[in-house]
Amino acid sequence: MNDAKLFVIDYQLHGSPKSFIIRAERMDNAEAWHWASCDAGVGRIGRYGREQVKKVSKPLAERYGITAVTWRQTG
């Protein structure tokens, strides 16, 4: 059984507001920063579901202009 839920992630890229929806089994602040960096073109998404990729941290994301990352579950 798949326990994936929908989450909305809001962030700013160089002061410009951005937002997207992602389906994930779990979400926390570290995951939200990583996915925001992926949406901004900084982070890497693995090719396969089991491929381990290095997560982008908050300090690294901030160096690329990503700020104010927030997330919430839909519904």
C-alpha positions in Angstrom: 0.0 0.0 0.0 1.3 3.4 -1.0 1.2 6.0 1.8 2.2 8.9 -0.4 0.5 12.3 0.4 0.5 15.6 -1.5 2.5 18.5 -0.1 2.8 22.1 -1.2 6.2 23.7 -1.0 6.6 27.4 -1.1 10.0 29.2 -1.4 11.7 32.2 -2.8 14.4 32.2 -5.5 16.4 35.4 -5.6 13.3 37.2 -4.0 10.8 35.8 -6.5 8.1 33.6 -4.9 7.8 30.0 -6.2 5.4 27.2 -5.3 4.9 23.6 -6.4 3.1 20.4 -5.3 4.9 17.1 -4.7 3.7 13.6 -3.8 5.8 12.0 -1.1 5.5 9.5 1.7 6.9 11.9 4.3 8.0 15.5 4.5 10.1 17.5 6.9 12.1 20.7 6.7 15.2 19.0 5.4 13.2 17.3 2.6 11.4 20.5 1.8 14.7 22.4 1.3 16.0 19.6 -0.9 12.9 19.5 -3.1 12.8 23.3 -3.3 16.4 23.2 -4.6 15.5 20.5 -7.1 12.6 22.7 -8.4 15.1 25.6 -8.7 17.5 23.5 -10.7 20.2 23.2 -8.0 19.5 19.8 -6.6 19.5 16.4 -8.3 16.7 13.9 -8.5 17.7 10.3 -8.7 16.9 8.3 -11.9 15.5 5.3 -10.0 13.3 5.2 -7.0 16.1 3.5 -5.0 19.0 5.5 -6.2 20.6 7.4 -3.3 21.4 11.0 -4.0 23.0 13.5 -1.7 20.4 15.9 -0.3 20.9 19.6 -0.7 21.1 21.2 2.7 19.6 24.6 3.8 23.0 26.4 3.9 23.9 25.2 0.4 20.5 26.1 -1.0 20.8 29.6 0.5 24.1 30.1 -1.3 22.1 29.6 -4.6 19.5 32.2 -3.6 16.8 29.9 -2.2 15.1 31.3 0.9 11.9 31.1 3.0 11.1 27.5 2.4 7.8 26.4 3.9 5.7 23.3 3.4 2.2 22.0 4.2 0.1 19.0 3.5 -2.8 19.5 1.1 -6.4 18.9 2.2 
